[in-house]
C-alpha cells in the first residue's frame, strides 16, 4: 500500500470540509502547486482523523494520538514530519482567523525518527579482492585503475566520470576533485592506485582518438559515463566472486569506513569525502561501532561464553 493511499481521507469526509478548512485552501491559492496540494491533503487527512471534532478544538494530546495512528499505519518519520508541517501551517492560519484559538496545538509536536539505514560496505578483504584485477586487456587495465582510485580516494561516481588528466598528480600522489556545489578538494592517491593509473595512462593513447582530457574513456575513446562505470563495477564484482551487488557508492562508503576504523579521525574523513557538514560523515561512526562489536563478539572471552550458551 502506498503512503498516499494510507493517508488519503475517505471521500465522504473530504467532501464535507468545514469552513475554516475551505478558507485555508483559498488562502493557499498563491502557493506553489506542490505545496498547495500537499497542505490540502494534510489538512483533509487531519479532518478525517478528527471525525466530528472541529479542528480548532483539537488538543495537542489528540494531535499526538493522530500522529501515532498514522505511524502505526506504516508512515515513516519523514512522511509524518511532512504531514505535521501541513498541520502547523493550517493552525498558523487558523490563529489569525478563529477567535477561540489562541495557541498552535502543533507547537512542540515532533514526528518519530525514521530508522536510519546504514550504508552497505565491503570488508577490507572483499575490497582488495575486487580491485586486484590481473587481466592484461586494455579495458581491464582501465577498470583496475578506476576501481583502485575509487577505493583509494573515496570518489563519487560522478567525480570519477568527470575526472580530467590535469587533475591527476601521480608524482605527488594527489587528485584534485570537483565535487558537489563545484567545491574543489585535494585527495591523496594510494600507491596501488598510482601504479594502476600509470599502467592505464600508458595504454590510453593506444585507443582511437581518446576524447579530450577525460581520464577514463571507452574503447571508442569517449568519456565513460556514470552508468557505464556502474555496469563495469557490477560486472567485476561478479567475476571476482563477491556474492552481492556492488555499486560505486559502496566503494566510497568502504573507503570512509575503513579509514575511520584505522584512524579514528572523523574530521579528516569529512574533508576527504567533501562533506559540507560533519553530520553527513557521522554515519560512519555507526559503521565503526558495528565493526568493533563484531570483533568483540568474536574475541572477548565473555562473549564467547555467552555465544556458547545460546
C-alpha positions as a Markdown table, in Angstrom:
| # | Residue | x | y | z |
|---|---|---|---|---|
| 1 | Unk | 0.0 | 0.0 | 0.0 |
| 2 | Unk | 1.4 | 3.4 | -0.9 |
| 3 | Unk | 1.9 | 6.3 | 1.5 |
| 4 | Unk | -0.7 | 8.3 | -0.3 |
| 5 | Unk | -3.3 | 5.6 | -0.1 |
| 6 | Unk | -2.6 | 5.2 | 3.6 |
| 7 | Unk | -3.1 | 8.9 | 4.3 |
| 8 | Unk | -6.0 | 9.7 | 1.9 |
| 9 | Unk | -9.2 | 10.7 | 3.8 |
| 10 | Unk | -12.5 | 9.0 | 3.0 |
| 11 | Unk | -14.2 | 10.7 | 0.0 |
| 12 | Unk | -17.4 | 11.5 | 2.0 |
| 13 | Unk | -15.5 | 13.2 | 4.8 |
| 14 | Unk | -13.2 | 15.1 | 2.3 |
| 15 | Unk | -16.4 | 16.5 | 0.6 |
| 16 | Unk | -17.7 | 17.9 | 3.9 |
| 17 | Unk | -14.8 | 20.2 | 4.7 |
| 18 | Unk | -15.6 | 22.8 | 7.4 |
| 19 | Unk | -15.5 | 26.5 | 6.6 |
| 20 | Unk | -12.1 | 27.0 | 8.3 |
| 21 | Unk | -10.6 | 24.3 | 6.0 |
| 22 | Unk | -12.1 | 25.8 | 2.9 |
| 23 | Unk | -10.8 | 29.3 | 3.9 |
| 24 | Unk | -7.3 | 27.8 | 4.4 |
| 25 | Unk | -7.5 | 26.2 | 0.9 |
| 26 | Unk | -8.4 | 29.5 | -0.6 |
| 27 | Unk | -5.5 | 31.1 | 1.3 |
| 28 | Unk | -3.2 | 28.6 | -0.4 |
| 29 | Unk | -4.1 | 29.7 | -3.9 |
| 30 | Unk | -0.9 | 31.8 | -4.3 |
| 31 | Unk | 1.4 | 29.0 | -3.1 |
| 32 | Unk | 3.3 | 26.7 | -5.5 |
| 33 | Unk | 1.2 | 23.9 | -6.7 |
| 34 | Unk | 3.1 | 21.1 | -5.0 |
| 35 | Unk | 2.9 | 23.0 | -1.6 |
| 36 | Unk | -0.8 | 23.7 | -2.1 |
| 37 | Unk | -1.7 | 20.1 | -2.9 |
| 38 | Unk | 0.4 | 18.7 | -0.1 |
| 39 | Unk | -1.1 | 21.1 | 2.6 |
| 40 | Unk | -4.6 | 20.4 | 1.3 |
| 41 | Unk | -4.0 | 16.6 | 1.6 |
| 42 | Unk | -2.5 | 17.1 | 5.1 |
| 43 | Unk | -5.5 | 19.1 | 6.4 |
| 44 | Unk | -8.1 | 16.8 | 4.8 |
| 45 | Unk | -6.3 | 13.9 | 6.5 |
| 46 | Unk | -6.4 | 15.7 | 9.8 |
| 47 | Unk | -10.1 | 16.3 | 9.3 |
| 48 | Unk | -10.7 | 12.6 | 8.6 |
| 49 | Unk | -8.8 | 11.6 | 11.7 |
| 50 | Unk | -10.8 | 14.2 | 13.8 |
| 51 | Unk | -14.1 | 12.9 | 12.7 |
| 52 | Unk | -16.9 | 15.1 | 14.1 |
| 53 | Unk | -14.5 | 17.2 | 16.2 |
| 54 | Unk | -13.8 | 20.8 | 14.8 |
| 55 | Unk | -10.2 | 21.2 | 14.0 |
| 56 | Unk | -10.0 | 24.4 | 16.0 |
| 57 | Unk | -10.9 | 22.4 | 19.2 |
| 58 | Unk | -8.3 | 19.7 | 18.9 |
| 59 | Unk | -5.7 | 19.5 | 21.7 |
| 60 | Unk | -2.0 | 18.7 | 21.4 |
| 61 | Unk | -2.7 | 15.3 | 23.0 |
| 62 | Unk | -5.3 | 14.5 | 20.3 |
| 63 | Unk | -2.9 | 15.5 | 17.6 |
| 64 | Unk | -0.1 | 13.4 | 19.1 |
| 65 | Unk | -2.5 | 10.5 | 19.1 |
| 66 | Unk | -3.3 | 11.1 | 15.4 |
| 67 | Unk | 0.4 | 11.0 | 14.6 |
| 68 | Unk | 0.7 | 7.7 | 16.5 |
| 69 | Unk | -2.2 | 6.3 | 14.5 |
| 70 | Unk | -0.5 | 7.3 | 11.2 |
| 71 | Unk | 2.8 | 5.8 | 12.4 |
| 72 | Unk | 1.0 | 2.6 | 13.2 |
| 73 | Unk | -0.3 | 2.5 | 9.6 |
| 74 | Unk | 3.2 | 2.4 | 8.4 |
| 75 | Unk | 4.1 | 6.1 | 7.7 |
| 76 | Unk | 7.8 | 6.8 | 8.2 |
| 77 | Unk | 9.1 | 9.6 | 10.4 |
| 78 | Unk | 10.0 | 11.6 | 7.3 |
| 79 | Unk | 6.4 | 11.3 | 5.9 |
| 80 | Unk | 5.0 | 12.2 | 9.3 |
| 81 | Unk | 7.2 | 15.3 | 9.5 |
| 82 | Unk | 5.8 | 16.5 | 6.2 |
| 83 | Unk | 2.2 | 15.9 | 7.4 |
| 84 | Unk | 3.0 | 17.8 | 10.6 |
| 85 | Unk | 4.3 | 20.7 | 8.5 |
| 86 | Unk | 1.0 | 21.0 | 6.8 |
| 87 | Unk | -0.9 | 20.9 | 10.1 |
| 88 | Unk | 1.3 | 23.6 | 11.5 |
| 89 | Unk | 0.7 | 25.8 | 8.5 |
| 90 | Unk | -3.1 | 25.3 | 8.9 |
| 91 | Unk | -3.0 | 26.2 | 12.6 |
| 92 | Unk | -0.9 | 29.3 | 12.0 |
| 93 | Unk | -3.6 | 30.4 | 9.5 |
| 94 | Unk | -6.4 | 29.4 | 12.0 |
| 95 | Unk | -5.0 | 31.5 | 14.8 |
| 96 | Unk | -5.4 | 34.6 | 12.7 |
| 97 | Unk | -9.0 | 33.7 | 11.6 |
| 98 | Unk | -10.5 | 31.9 | 14.6 |
| 99 | Unk | -11.1 | 33.9 | 17.8 |
| 100 | Unk | -11.3 | 30.9 | 20.0 |
| 101 | Unk | -7.9 | 29.6 | 19.0 |
| 102 | Unk | -5.0 | 31.3 | 20.9 |
| 103 | Unk | -2.2 | 28.8 | 20.6 |
| 104 | Unk | -0.9 | 26.4 | 17.9 |
| 105 | Unk | -1.7 | 22.9 | 19.2 |
| 106 | Unk | 1.1 | 21.6 | 17.0 |
| 107 | Unk | 3.8 | 23.6 | 18.9 |
| 108 | Unk | 6.2 | 21.1 | 20.4 |
| 109 | Unk | 5.0 | 18.1 | 18.5 |
| 110 | Unk | 7.7 | 16.1 | 16.7 |
| 111 | Unk | 7.4 | 13.2 | 14.3 |
| 112 | Unk | 9.1 | 10.0 | 15.4 |
| 113 | Unk | 12.5 | 9.4 | 14.0 |
| 114 | Unk | 12.8 | 7.2 | 11.0 |
| 115 | Unk | 15.1 | 4.2 | 11.4 |
| 116 | Unk | 18.5 | 5.1 | 9.9 |
| 117 | Unk | 19.7 | 2.7 | 7.2 |
| 118 | Unk | 23.4 | 2.2 | 7.4 |
| 119 | Unk | 25.2 | 2.1 | 4.1 |
| 120 | Unk | 26.5 | -1.3 | 3.0 |
| 121 | Unk | 30.3 | -1.6 | 2.9 |
| 122 | Unk | 32.8 | -4.2 | 1.7 |
| 123 | Unk | 35.2 | -5.8 | 4.2 |
| 124 | Unk | 38.8 | -4.9 | 3.6 |
| 125 | Unk | 39.4 | -8.4 | 2.2 |
| 126 | Unk | 36.5 | -8.0 | -0.2 |
| 127 | Unk | 37.7 | -4.6 | -1.4 |
| 128 | Unk | 41.2 | -5.8 | -2.1 |
| 129 | Unk | 39.8 | -8.9 | -3.9 |
| 130 | Unk | 37.6 | -6.7 | -6.0 |
| 131 | Unk | 40.2 | -4.2 | -7.2 |
| 132 | Unk | 43.0 | -6.8 | -7.8 |
| 133 | Unk | 42.2 | -7.3 | -11.5 |
| 134 | Unk | 45.1 | -9.2 | -13.1 |
| 135 | Unk | 43.8 | -9.2 | -16.8 |
| 136 | Unk | 46.0 | -7.5 | -19.4 |
| 137 | Unk | 43.2 | -6.4 | -21.7 |
| 138 | Unk | 43.2 | -2.7 | -22.1 |
| 139 | Unk | 39.8 | -2.2 | -20.6 |
| 140 | Unk | 40.6 | -4.5 | -17.7 |
| 141 | Unk | 43.7 | -2.3 | -17.0 |
| 142 | Unk | 41.5 | 0.8 | -17.2 |
| 143 | Unk | 38.9 | -0.8 | -14.8 |
| 144 | Unk | 41.6 | -1.7 | -12.3 |
| 145 | Unk | 42.8 | 1.9 | -12.3 |
| 146 | Unk | 39.2 | 3.1 | -12.0 |
| 147 | Unk | 38.3 | 0.8 | -9.0 |
| 148 | Unk | 41.7 | 1.3 | -7.3 |
| 149 | Unk | 41.2 | 5.1 | -7.4 |
| 150 | Unk | 37.5 | 4.9 | -6.2 |
| 151 | Unk | 38.5 | 2.8 | -3.2 |
| 152 | Unk | 41.8 | 4.7 | -2.6 |
| 153 | Unk | 40.3 | 8.2 | -2.6 |
| 154 | Unk | 36.6 | 7.8 | -1.9 |
| 155 | Unk | 35.4 | 9.5 | -5.1 |
| 156 | Unk | 31.8 | 9.7 | -6.2 |
| 157 | Unk | 30.9 | 8.0 | -9.4 |
| 158 | Unk | 30.2 | 11.5 | -11.0 |
| 159 | Unk | 33.6 | 12.6 | -9.9 |
| 160 | Unk | 35.2 | 9.5 | -11.5 |
| 161 | Unk | 33.3 | 10.1 | -14.7 |
| 162 | Unk | 34.2 | 13.8 | -14.8 |
| 163 | Unk | 37.9 | 13.4 | -13.9 |
| 164 | Unk | 40.4 | 15.1 | -16.3 |
| 165 | Unk | 44.1 | 14.3 | -16.8 |
| 166 | Unk | 45.1 | 17.7 | -15.4 |
| 167 | Unk | 43.5 | 16.8 | -12.1 |
| 168 | Unk | 46.0 | 13.9 | -11.5 |
| 169 | Unk | 49.4 | 14.4 | -10.0 |
| 170 | Unk | 50.8 | 10.9 | -9.7 |
| 171 | Unk | 54.2 | 12.2 | -8.8 |
| 172 | Unk | 52.8 | 13.7 | -5.6 |
| 173 | Unk | 50.1 | 11.1 | -5.2 |
| 174 | Unk | 47.2 | 13.5 | -5.4 |
| 175 | Unk | 44.0 | 14.0 | -7.3 |
| 176 | Unk | 42.1 | 17.3 | -7.5 |
| 177 | Unk | 38.4 | 16.7 | -7.4 |
| 178 | Unk | 35.5 | 18.9 | -8.3 |
| 179 | Unk | 32.6 | 17.8 | -6.1 |
| 180 | Unk | 29.1 | 18.8 | -5.3 |
| 181 | Unk | 28.4 | 22.5 | -5.5 |
| 182 | Unk | 31.5 | 23.0 | -7.6 |
| 183 | Unk | 33.6 | 22.6 | -4.4 |
| 184 | Unk | 37.2 | 21.6 | -5.1 |
| 185 | Unk | 39.2 | 19.3 | -2.8 |
| 186 | Unk | 42.6 | 17.6 | -2.9 |
| 187 | Unk | 42.6 | 13.9 | -2.0 |
| 188 | Unk | 45.6 | 11.5 | -1.6 |
| 189 | Unk | 46.0 | 8.6 | -4.0 |
| 190 | Unk | 47.4 | 5.4 | -2.5 |
| 191 | Unk | 50.4 | 3.6 | -4.1 |
| 192 | Unk | 48.4 | 0.7 | -5.6 |
| 193 | Unk | 46.1 | 3.2 | -7.3 |
| 194 | Unk | 49.0 | 5.3 | -8.5 |
| 195 | Unk | 50.6 | 2.2 | -10.1 |
| 196 | Unk | 47.3 | 1.1 | -11.7 |
| 197 | Unk | 46.7 | 4.6 | -13.1 |
| 198 | Unk | 50.2 | 4.7 | -14.6 |
| 199 | Unk | 49.6 | 1.4 | -16.3 |
| 200 | Unk | 46.3 | 2.7 | -17.7 |
| 201 | Unk | 47.6 | 6.0 | -18.8 |
| 202 | Unk | 50.4 | 4.2 | -20.7 |
| 203 | Unk | 47.7 | 2.3 | -22.7 |
| 204 | Unk | 45.2 | 5.1 | -23.0 |
| 205 | Unk | 46.8 | 6.7 | -26.1 |
| 206 | Unk | 46.5 | 3.4 | -28.0 |
| 207 | Unk | 42.7 | 3.8 | -28.1 |
| 208 | Unk | 41.3 | 5.6 | -31.2 |
| 209 | Unk | 41.2 | 9.3 | -30.6 |
| 210 | Unk | 40.7 | 9.4 | -26.8 |
| 211 | Unk | 38.1 | 12.2 | -26.0 |
| 212 | Unk | 39.8 | 15.4 | -24.8 |
| 213 | Unk | 41.1 | 15.3 | -21.3 |
| 214 | Unk | 39.0 | 12.5 | -19.8 |
| 215 | Unk | 41.0 | 10.1 | -17.6 |
| 216 | Unk | 38.6 | 7.2 | -18.1 |
| 217 | Unk | 37.5 | 6.6 | -21.7 |
| 218 | Unk | 35.7 | 3.7 | -23.5 |
| 219 | Unk | 37.2 | 1.5 | -26.2 |
| 220 | Unk | 35.9 | 4.0 | -28.8 |
| 221 | Unk | 37.7 | 6.9 | -27.0 |
| 222 | Unk | 34.6 | 8.5 | -25.4 |
| 223 | Unk | 34.5 | 9.6 | -21.8 |
| 224 | Unk | 33.0 | 6.9 | -19.6 |
| 225 | Unk | 29.6 | 7.8 | -18.2 |
| 226 | Unk | 28.5 | 7.2 | -14.6 |
| 227 | Unk | 26.1 | 4.5 | -15.9 |
| 228 | Unk | 29.0 | 2.7 | -17.7 |
| 229 | Unk | 31.1 | 2.8 | -14.5 |
| 230 | Unk | 28.3 | 1.3 | -12.5 |
| 231 | Unk | 27.9 | -1.5 | -15.0 |
| 232 | Unk | 31.6 | -2.3 | -15.2 |
| 233 | Unk | 31.9 | -2.4 | -11.4 |
| 234 | Unk | 28.9 | -4.7 | -11.0 |
| 235 | Unk | 30.3 | -7.0 | -13.7 |
| 236 | Unk | 33.7 | -7.2 | -12.0 |
| 237 | Unk | 32.1 | -7.9 | -8.6 |
| 238 | Unk | 30.5 | -11.0 | -10.1 |
| 239 | Unk | 33.8 | -12.0 | -11.8 |
| 240 | Unk | 35.7 | -11.5 | -8.6 |
| 241 | Unk | 33.3 | -13.8 | -6.7 |
| 242 | Unk | 31.6 | -11.2 | -4.5 |
| 243 | Unk | 28.2 | -12.6 | -3.5 |
| 244 | Unk | 26.3 | -9.3 | -3.6 |
| 245 | Unk | 25.6 | -6.4 | -5.9 |
| 246 | Unk | 28.4 | -3.8 | -5.7 |
| 247 | Unk | 27.9 | -0.2 | -6.8 |
| 248 | Unk | 30.3 | 2.8 | -6.9 |
| 249 | Unk | 29.0 | 4.4 | -3.7 |
| 250 | Unk | 29.7 | 1.2 | -1.8 |
| 251 | Unk | 33.4 | 1.7 | -2.6 |
| 252 | Unk | 33.1 | 5.2 | -1.3 |
| 253 | Unk | 31.4 | 4.0 | 1.9 |
| 254 | Unk | 34.0 | 1.3 | 2.3 |
| 255 | Unk | 36.8 | 3.9 | 1.9 |
| 256 | Unk | 35.3 | 6.1 | 4.6 |
| 257 | Unk | 34.5 | 3.2 | 7.0 |
| 258 | Unk | 38.0 | 1.5 | 6.7 |
| 259 | Unk | 39.8 | 4.9 | 7.0 |
| 260 | Unk | 37.8 | 5.7 | 10.2 |
| 261 | Unk | 38.5 | 2.3 | 11.6 |
| 262 | Unk | 42.2 | 2.8 | 11.2 |
| 263 | Unk | 42.5 | 6.5 | 12.1 |
| 264 | Unk | 39.5 | 7.4 | 14.3 |
| 265 | Unk | 39.7 | 10.9 | 12.8 |
| 266 | Unk | 36.2 | 11.8 | 11.8 |
| 267 | Unk | 37.1 | 15.4 | 10.7 |
| 268 | Unk | 39.7 | 14.1 | 8.3 |
| 269 | Unk | 37.3 | 11.6 | 6.8 |
| 270 | Unk | 34.8 | 14.5 | 6.3 |
| 271 | Unk | 37.4 | 16.6 | 4.4 |
| 272 | Unk | 38.4 | 13.7 | 2.2 |
| 273 | Unk | 34.8 | 12.9 | 1.3 |
| 274 | Unk | 34.0 | 16.5 | 0.6 |
| 275 | Unk | 31.1 | 16.6 | 3.1 |
| 276 | Unk | 29.9 | 20.2 | 3.8 |
| 277 | Unk | 28.7 | 19.1 | 7.3 |
| 278 | Unk | 30.3 | 16.6 | 9.7 |
| 279 | Unk | 26.7 | 15.3 | 10.3 |
| 280 | Unk | 26.9 | 13.6 | 6.9 |
| 281 | Unk | 30.1 | 11.9 | 8.0 |
| 282 | Unk | 28.9 | 10.8 | 11.4 |
| 283 | Unk | 27.1 | 7.8 | 10.0 |
| 284 | Unk | 30.5 | 6.1 | 9.6 |
| 285 | Unk | 30.9 | 6.2 | 13.4 |
| 286 | Unk | 27.9 | 3.8 | 13.5 |
| 287 | Unk | 29.7 | 1.5 | 11.0 |
| 288 | Unk | 32.8 | 1.7 | 13.1 |
| 289 | Unk | 30.9 | 0.6 | 16.2 |
| 290 | Unk | 29.3 | -2.3 | 14.3 |
| 291 | Unk | 32.8 | -3.4 | 13.3 |
| 292 | Unk | 34.1 | -3.1 | 17.0 |
| 293 | Unk | 31.0 | -5.0 | 18.2 |
| 294 | Unk | 31.7 | -7.8 | 15.7 |
| 295 | Unk | 35.4 | -8.0 | 16.8 |
| 296 | Unk | 34.3 | -8.0 | 20.5 |
| 297 | Unk | 31.8 | -10.9 | 19.9 |
| 298 | Unk | 34.5 | -12.9 | 18.1 |
| 299 | Unk | 37.3 | -12.3 | 20.5 |
| 300 | Unk | 36.1 | -11.4 | 24.0 |
| 301 | Unk | 36.1 | -14.4 | 26.4 |
| 302 | Unk | 32.8 | -13.4 | 28.0 |
| 303 | Unk | 31.2 | -13.0 | 24.5 |
| 304 | Unk | 32.4 | -16.5 | 23.6 |
| 305 | Unk | 30.8 | -18.0 | 26.7 |
| 306 | Unk | 27.6 | -16.2 | 26.1 |
| 307 | Unk | 27.6 | -17.4 | 22.4 |
| 308 | Unk | 28.2 | -21.0 | 23.6 |
| 309 | Unk | 25.2 | -20.9 | 25.9 |
| 310 | Unk | 22.8 | -19.7 | 23.1 |
